[in-house]
């Protein structure tokens, strides 16, 4: 599973120790150094291109270089960490050099990690690779024109401030921008070290900027910067790509981490928080098109080499029997040919033994039906001619004993001639077998070549199919984004309707106020004695993240019991509408908190209504927070509770319920439309405990409409 991804460019003109001609070799050299130094593996120096090598630490590595038909140069390096119990980590480096851009090379680094047992369908967290940090430290790197580094970039003059503003607005950048301003309260050098450590896991996935006191003031006062995009001293703000810094409503997308949170959390928690934030953002982005194209060519080359090596290895291993057969046949032919050429006078081995050896060799050769071409080029000797009287003239018979010897020799010669004739026939048979084996080898090689080409074609077809699937995925993603956009528009329309209704109420109240003031003046009374607008009890709280809500819930909402399980709430953070949902949730919680406080007053006890009536009629709630009564649901359908009631059993403190669980049906719609459409479930315990218990804040639970 993809755990870490970064894509950036190296400006070779501004970088030292690298040029356009040797860029791929230099970056591959960084990968070799990383393996040699970080993994402590020295045999990496003997690695050959496109040949996978097993390392002494149990890992494996392969690399290679190539070019596309369009003359794009590329290099690929893949390192497989030693397998572990939970799975295996794989680091992939891909470098590309475009002919159209001789001033830069593009670098992609990805880490695939096993699934995290604690978070289903999510990868293990991968720390920022040392390889990425080394490249960022060694060269001049950019994210589509935005300068990135392994350390925060200081903004302390007008030119750097203008570059920072352009980076915020750059629609092409992929990574996040993390920015922080200072006001001199903490020495800048000291804060720079703290800020650098907090964002240490953001390298390669975010550009980090630190503005000094003067530049933060200039930024906040800049005519292009709306109030919604301003910085506060020592509040770390995360800007997503394509910030519309002149549009105040866009500010909700770019969240703060307030100083109060920084002081209350351990540094390690903040480091992990920003690391997870960057990883989640990078995983949501589609892979860069140019990198995807280069990866297709590099992967095809890697697959071709691996497939060919596998085929050859299997061919060699599977046909060892055929090789042995061919060797045996060749030995048999040579033995018989030698036997035929050798006369009885020249052989030190008896005829019977030589015949037996030749027959055994021939039988062993005939017993093996298949052979390959290796070692079969040697041709057997020509068939021996029968022994004639001319070749063996009859000896002069001088005595009876000599005649006996002559007769014996003649009989032996007759036997030899018969044996030679038999050997000639055997050699002819073996020659025929050798020719047939040779033809079979030719056919086998042809079939092997056809099979190899077929496999390569299948692999190409599979790659094309995968790319088509990815295109379909991107189209589906585009469709989902369009749907989200439409839902957002509908949500805005709903908000506008609510605002229009509120405007009507405001105009009505203003009219009544004016009439009341006229009535007061007509009776010669002073309207200066009217009550001041009540102070907002929540105005000092700055909540910009779900984590901040968890941390400060008890202090902020005195009359509410917080959720005991925040995991479903944090899962909302990955969605684009997360900031809007958070603001709506805060408004709902403020309303519920004030509703409990209201019910404890004399006015509230006399009110006698429920939450819906409180929301609908206001209950003299001037100055209090409210939300639309249409968002409130006091129950679930019987069908929903029969089938999915257990999903509404939420953890609660034992002082609320001794069992630790409480079934809740009252809920508020945080968003009214969409597949996620978050909900807030609660239980009214005002009568028993003067509190409302919040059980759940998260995505829409299963009901008859979502199943």
N, C-alpha and C positions, 0 to 999 in steps of 0.2 A: 504494500500500500504506500502511496506517495506521502512522505512525511515532510520533506523539505525540497523546495525548488527555488532557484534563483536564475535570472537571465539578465545579463548586463553587457555593455560594450567596453572595450579597452581602446582608448585613443592612443595609437602607436606613435603619433607625432609628438605627443606630450609626455610619453612614458620613456624612462631610461632603461636600456638593456633589451629593447625589443624593436623589431622593424616589421614591415609588412611581409617581407620575404621569409623571415624565420619565426613569425608569430606563433604558428601552430606548434613548431618544435619547442619553442620557449615555454609555452603553457603546458604542453605535455611533460616537459622537464620539471615543471612545478609539481605535477602529479607524481612523477617518479621520486622527487625529493620528499614529498609527503609520505609515500609508502616507506621510503628508506629511513626517514627520521622518526616519523610518528609511529609507524607500525614496526620499526626496527627489523626490517627485512632487507638484507644486503643483496640477495640474488636477483633483485629486480633489474639489475644492470644487464643481466643475460637474457632479458625478455626479447623475443623476436616478434615482428609485426604479424598480427592476425593469428598468433599461436598462443592458445590459452596455457597458462603456467600455474602449477600448484606451488604455493609458497611454504616456507618452513613453519610459518605460524598457523597453518591450516587454512589460510585464505587462498583465493584464486584471483588471477588478474589477466586481462587481455587488452591489447590496444592495437590501433592501426590508423593509417592515413589514406586519403583518397580524394577523388574529384568527381563532381557531377558533370553531366553532359553540358551544362551551362558554364563550366569551368569554375564553379565554387569549390574552393579547397576546404577540406574538413579533416578533423582528427577526433578520434573517439577513444576513451579510456574507461574501462569498467573494472571495479574492484569489488570482489565478494568477500565480505568479512567471514571469519570462521563461524560455522553454524553454532547457534546457541539453543538452549532449551525452548525459548519462546519463538525462535525463528531466526531469520538471517537478514542482515543489513546489506544493501547493495548501493554503492556510490558510482554514479555515472557522470563523466565529464565529456562534454561535446563542444568543440571549437569550430567556428566557421569563419571563412574569409570571403567576402563578396568581391567580385571583380569591379563592380560599380562603386565600391567604397574603399579606396586604397588607404584610408586614414584610420580605419578601425577594424577590429575583429570582434565577433560576438561570442560570448561564453555562456554555457548553460551547465549548471550542476544540480543534480537531483539525488535524493536519498530515498530509497524504498525501504520501509521498515515493516516488521510483522505487526499484527493487530494487537492493540493494547488490551490485555485481559480485563482491565478495569473500565474500559470504554468501548463497548461493542461497536463494530464498524468504523472504528477510529484507529489510526496508526499510533505506534509508540512515538513519543516525542523524540525528535532527533536534534541533538545540539548542533549549533552552527559549525560546519566543518572547518578544521584548521586550514584545509586547502583554500576555502573561500577567503578566510582572513589573510592568508599569505598573498593571494592574488590582489585583494583590495589594498593591502599595504604596499605591494611592490609596483603597482601600475596605476595609471590615471583612469578611473572607471566611472561609467555613467549609466543611468537608467533612462534611456530615451532622452538624453539631453540634461537630465538632472544629476548633478554630482553626487556620488555615493562613496562612502569610506567605511573603514572598520572603526572609526572614532567619530564623535560629534564634530560637525563643521561649525566653526565659530562665525557669527555674523556680527561684525563690529564696524562696518562702514556702509556708506550709501550704495556702493556698487554691489556688495554682497547682499544687502537688503533687497535690491531690485531683482537679483538672481533668485532669492528666496521667494519673492512674490510670484515670479514667473514659474518657479517650480511648483508652487501650490496650484496654479491655474493650468499647468501643462496637461492637456487631455490625453497625451500619449503615454505618460508614465504608468508603469505597472505597479510599483511598490508604494508603500505608505510613506508619509512624511511625518516624523515625530519631532515636535518643536517644543522648546521651553524658553521662557524669558526670565531674566533676573532683575533685581532692583538694588543690588549692593548689600542686602542684609547678610548674605553669606559670601565670603570671599570667592570670586569667580573661579579661581584655580581649584579651590576645594570642591565647589559645586560641579565643576566640569568633570572631576574624577568620579563623583557620585553618579552623575548623569551618564557618564560613559559606562560605568559598571551596570547600571539599571538596564541600559539598552544593548548590552553586550551580545545578546542572542538575536538581535535584529539585523546583524551584518548580512549584506547581500539582498535583504528583503525590504529594507526601509532606509530612507535618507534621514539622518538625524541632525538637527540644527539647534544651536544654542545662541540666543540673542542676548547681547549685553543690555544694560539698563537703557542706554541712549537709543539703541536700535529697536528695543521693544516699544519704547514710547513713540518712535517714528512710525513703527508698524501699526500700532493701534490708532494713530491719528491720520494714517494714510487715507486719501480720498477713495482709494479702491477697496478698502477694507471695511466691511460692514460691522455693526456691533456684534452680530452673531459669530464672527470669526476672530474676535480679539483674543489676545493672550493675557493671562494673569501671572504675576510673578510666581515662579516655582510650581506652576501648574503645568503638567506635561500634557500636551494636546496632540492627538493623533488625527492627521488629515488624510482622508481617502483620496484616490485619484480624481482629478477634474473638479477641484473645489471651485465653487462660484463665490469668491470672496466678497463680491459686491451684493450678494443676495442674502439677507439676514436669515431667511427661512432655511437656507442650505446649511446653516451652522449646526443644526441638530445632528447632521451626519458625522460630525467631527468632534469626538468627545474629549472631555477633560479627565485627568486624574488629579484631583484636588490635593493641595499640600496636606490637608488633614489625613487623607488616605496614605500619602507617602510616609507620614510620621507614624502611622498606626500599624503598618505592615513591615514584616521583615524584608530585608533587601533581596533575599533569595526568592521570596514570593513575588516581588515586583519583577525580577529578572525573568522568572517563569511566565508571569502574566504577559509581558510584552513579547516574549518568545512565542507563546501560544497564539497571541494576537496576529503576529506576522505570518506564522505558519498557516493559520486558518484563512487569512486573506490570500496568500499565494496559492493555496489549493483550490480556491474558488475561481481563479483566473484560468482561462484556456491556455494551452501551451502555445508559445510563440510560433507563428506560421513558418517562418524561415527555419527555426530550429527543428520544427516538426518535419520539414522537407529534408533537411540534412540528415536527421535521424533515420528517415526512411532509407536513404541511400547507404548510410553506414550500417544499419541493421541488416539490409539486404546483403551487403558484402560479408558481414560477419556470419550470417546464416549460410551463405554460399560456401564459404571456406569451411565452416563447421560441418555442413552437410557432406561436402566432398571428402573431407577427412574421415568422417564416419563411414561413408560408403566404401572408401578404399580399405579402411581397417576391417570392416565387415567382410568385404570381398576377400581380403587376404586371409582372415581368420576362418571363414567358411569354406574356402577352397584349398585348404592345406592338403586334404586327401587327394585332390586332383593333381597337385604338384608332386606329391609322392608317387602317384601312379605314373606320371610322365617320366619321372626320374627312373623308376623301375623299368619302364619299357625301353628307355634309352640304354640302360645298362644291359638289358637282355639282348638288344640288337647288337651292341658292341661285342658282347661275349660270344654270341653265335658267329658273328663275322670273323672274329679272331680265330675261333675254332675251325671255321671253314678254310681260312687262309693257311693255317698251320698244318704242316704235314706230320705224320707220325714220327718221322725221324727227328724233327725239331722240337718236339714237345717232351718235357720231363714229366708230364702228368699222364697217367694211363688213359687210354681212350675211353674206357668205361666211366672213369671218374669225371673226365671232361664232359662227356655226354650227359652224365647225371647232373653236373653243375649247370650246364647249359639248359637242360630241361627244367630244372628247378627255378632258374632265373626267369625263363620264359613263362613258366606257370605263374610265378609271382606277378609278373607284368600283366599277363592276361587276366589275372584275378581282379585287377583294379581297372574298372571300366572307363574312368574319366581322367583327364589331365589338362593342364593349362600350358600356355606356350613356353613358360620359363624353362630354359634348359633343353628345349626340343630342337634347336637348330642343327645339332650334329646329325649327319646322315650316316646310316649304316654302311659298312664296306660292301663292295660288290659281291654278288653270290659266288661262291667258289666253284671252279670247274671240276667235273668228275675226274677222278684219278685215272689216267690211261696208261697203256703199256709204254707209250712213248715217254711219258713222264716218269714211269717206273720200269725201266727195261728189265726183262727177265734175267736173272743171274745165270751164269754158266753152272750147270749141274755136274759136279765132279764125283759125287758118290751118292749112295742111298741116303745117308744122313743129310746131305745137302738137299736132296730132293724133298725130304721130309720138311726141312726148314723152309724150302721154297713154297711147298704146298701150304704150310702154315701161314707164311707171309701173304700168299695169294688170298687165303681165306680171310686173313685180317684186312687185306686191301679191299676185298669184296664187302666186308662189313663196314669199312670206312666209307667206301663209295655209297653204300646204302644209307649210312648215317649222314654223309654229306648231302645226299639227295633229300633226306628228311629235314636236315637243317636248312637247306635252301627253301623248302616249302614253308618252314616256320618263319624264316626271315621275311619271305614274301608276305605272309600273313601279318607279321609285325609292322612291315612297311605300310601295308594297307591300313592298319590300325592307327599308326602314327599320322598318316595323312588325314584320316577321319577325325582324330583328336585335334589336329591343327585347324581343320575346318570348324570344329565345335568351339575352339578357342576364339576364332574370328567372330563366330556368331555370338558367343558369350560377351565379347568386348563390345560388339554392336548393341546388344541388349543393355549392357551396363551403361553405355553412353546415352542410350535412349531413356533409360530409367532415371539417370542423373538429370537430364534435361527436363524430363517430366516432373521430377520433384522440385526442380528450380522454378518451373512454370507454376506448379501448384503453390509454392511459397509466395511467388509474386502475386498470384491471384488472391491468396489469403491476405497478403499485405494490403492489396487494393481494397479487399472487402473490409478489412479493419479500418482503413481510412474512410471508406464510405460510411461505416458505422459511426466513426467519430464525427463525420459531417452531420449525420442524422442526429447525433447527440447534441452537437452545437445548435442545430436547428431547433431541437426540442428545448434546449436551454434558452434560445432566443424567444421561442413561443412562451415559455414560462415567464421570462422577463417582461414580455408584452402584457401577459396576464397580470403580473404584479403591478405594472404601470397602470393598467386599467383599474385594478383594485385600488391603487393609491389615489387615482383620480376620483373614484367613487367615494373613497374615504374623505378626500378633501371636500367633495360635494356635500357629504353628510356634515362635515365640520362647518361648512359655509351655511348649511341650513340651520344648524344649531346656533351659529353666530347671528344669523338673521333673527331667529327667535329671541335670542338674548337682547339683540338691539331693540326689538319691539318692547321687551320688558323694561330695558333701560329707559327708552323714550317715555314709556308709561309712568315709570317711577319718577323720572325727571319732571313730568307734567304734574304728578301728585305733589312732589316736593315744592314745585313752584307755587301751586295753589295753597299748600300748607304755609309757605313763607308769606304769601299775600295775606292769608287769614291771620297769621301771627301779627303781621304789621298792622292789619286793620283793627286789632284789639290793643294796639299800642304796646306790644310785647317785643322783646329782643330775641332775634333768632341766633344770637351768639351763644346762647345757652344750650344749643343742640349738641348732641354727643359727637365727638370726633370719630372718624372712621377707625374701626378696630384694627389694631396692629396684626399683621400677618405673622402667626407663630412659627412659620416655616421659612421665612425669608432669609435667615442666616445659613440655611443648609444649601449646599451646592452638590447635587447628586447628578452625575453624568454617566455612571456605569452601573450595571447590575451588581457588581461586586461591592461598590460603595453603598448601594441600597442594603445589602446584607450586613455590612459592617455597622452602619449607623441607624439601622431600623429601630432598635430599642430606644435610642436616645431621641429620635425624631418623632416617633409615634408612641406616645405614652399610653394610649388606650387600646392598642392593638397587640396581639400575640403574633410574632413572626412565623413564617413557614419553617418547618423543621427539616425540609428537604429542598435545597436550592438548586439541585442539579437540573430539573426541567426548566427552571428560570434561566440558568446560564446558557442553556442550549439555544435560547432565543437570540443570543449575542451574535451568532453567525449569520443572521438574516439582515437584509438590507434595511428593513424597516425597524430594526432594533431600537434606535434612538427615539423614534416616534412612539413606539410601544412603551418605552421607559417613561417618557413624559406623561403619557396617558395613565399609566399605572400609578405614578406619583399622585396625580390628581385624584384617582379613585381612592387611594390610601388616605390622602388628606381629608377627603370627604367622609370616609368611614370613621376616621379618628375624631373629626369634629362632630359627627353624628353621635358618637358615644358620649362625648363631653356635653353636647346639647341635651341628651336624654337625662343627664344627671342634674340639670338645672331645674328651677321651679317652672320655667316656661316649657321645658321639655317634658316634665312630668304631667303638666296640664295638656300637652299636645296630644298624647294618646294615640298617635298614628305610627305606622311602620315606616320602613326606609323608603318605600315607593311614594308614600304620601309626603314624606319629608322632601324627596327630590322633586315631586310634581308641584307642590304648593309652596315650597320654600320655607314654610314654618318660621316666618320672620327671620330668615337666614341671611339677611343682608351682611355682606362682608365674609361670609363663609364660602368654602369650596363646595361645588356641586358638580354632578355630571348628569347627562341626560337619563331620565327614568326609563327610556326605551332600551338602554343597555343592561338594565337590571333584570335578572330572572330569579324568581323566588323558589323554583322547583324544577325537577326534571320529569320527563314523561315516564309513565309506568313501564312502557316497553324498554326504554333506555335503562331504567333501574333494574329490571328483571334480567337483562342480558349483560349489562356492563356496569352494574352498581358497584362492584368491587374496585373499579378504577377511581371511584369517588371516596374511597377510604384513605384518609390522609393521616400522617403522623402528627401527633400533638403532644405537648408536655403532659406528664402524669398528673399535674395539678388541674389540668383541664379535663382529662379523662384517665382513669386508672389503667385502662387497657393500652394506652399509648396510641390508639387509633380512634378516628371519629369520621363518620360518614357525613359528607357535606353535599348539599344540593343547591344552596343559594350561590349564585355566581354573577359576575359582571363581565360583559363582553369588552375586552380591551380593543379588539378590532372586530368589525361586524362581518367582514367578508374575507374569503381566501382559504387556502388549504390549511394554513397554520392557525390563523384567526385566534390569537391567545385569549385565555380566560383566567379570571381570578376567582377562586372558590373561597368561601368563608362561612363561619358559623356565628350566629348572633347569641352571645352569652351575656348580654347587658344586664338582664334581670338577676342572673345567678352570680356573675363575677364582675360586672361593670366593664366588660371587655368584648371585643370582637376578635375571634380567632381566625387568622389567615391560614388556610391549609395548603393552597396550591396557586402558583403563578407559572403558567406554561402554555404550551400549544393546546389546541382544542382537543378535548377528550372524545372518545368514541361515543357516538349516538346514532340514531336512525338515519341521520343525514350524511354522516361521515363514513359509515361502515361500507 
